[in-house]
Amino acid sequence: MAPSPDDTAPPKLALPPVFSLLVSAGPTSAFDAACRHASSGEATGLLVWRRDAAILDLAVILAPDEPLATARRAFFAGIVALAEAIGAHGPPEIPVTFDWPDTVRFDGARLGGGRLGWPATCGEGDVPDWLVFSTMIIASKAQAGDPGLTPDSTSLANEGFAQDDDHASVVESFARHLMKAFALWEEDGFEAIERRYLSRLVDGGRSARIDRNGDLIDDDGTRRSLVSGLAGMSWRDPLTDEPLL
């Protein structure tokens, strides 16, 4: 029997009014789609959601108001919002943590990660026309076979998250927490985001801090580059362009 229109239509998400939604089911990643729309002048606040049973794939177009060198700190607002959204919908008391700078873990197991895009021609001292924050989270490992073969990673399904319309509630929650993160940044300064990020950072010292250009300064003064860390995308499988299983 053919599915009814209601079976195939994407869910209507309750997003803050500053967001517009683009739902995709094709092979193009949310990150690539959002960068393409941003490059063509699409409005800020476009939230791209590529619906996939195995991967929660999201991207959002941001409008920075400072030079690229410091605007990249928007990455931390995005990944903090993601962690808070995951924590709000997962089993209670299970930690959502980060490996520097972009890997997301749930109860110690790798869940996915985040990334940041900007115009290729934008200089460090120029205000970029746009930024794109994107994330890929493992929603299900059903297609990967025996979970014992991939013990270093986990999935939303394995951790008991409700699978409502491909985790639509997590998408909604991410949008709300992202709004909250930028509101906190505006009201209390970047330090409010920095504290939330560092509290979840597994491999950071007690006195670590984030420099104005987004680099991590460890307790002993060692500097870890945000740009290099984001370029490495240690959470992503280079063969599939999806999270490592």
Summary of the structure (lengths in Angstrom):
residues: 245
radius of gyration: 17.5
end to end distance: 34.6
largest distance: 64.6
contacts: 755
relative contact order: 0.18
helix: 31%
strand: 22%
